[in-house]
């Protein structure tokens, strides 16, 4: 489990940086925070789904191509969890942005960063138990 935690948080760090950078760029270009968080989370999640499946949880072997019958149920579970986490994230970000009305872009980015870090802690255990478990 230590190896899994290490890989999960390294990959999560990569996802986090990608997510926050995309969010900042999208908000800076005029997209509202809720829309920006959904887009940035989706793109970062796709990268994380592949990397965690291959390296963290070793759900599919690295020497073979990924086959749809193998990946489909995992992707479905991942998508369900992602939707739930995104609803929580977007809701909390929306509330926070309303709370700090007319906040600068960097403040919105900081708020998003804190929320995403909190969600990431729970995500490891949820993914390990629900998404990548061999049921």
Buried (B, 14 or more C-beta within 10 A) or exposed (E): EEEBBEBBBEBBEBBBEBBBEBBBBBBEEEBEBBEBBBBBBEBBBBBBBBBBBBBBBBBBEEEEEBEEEBBEEBBEBBEEBBEEBBEBBBEBBBEBBEEEEEBEBEEBBBBBBEBBEEBBEEBBEBBBEEBBEEE
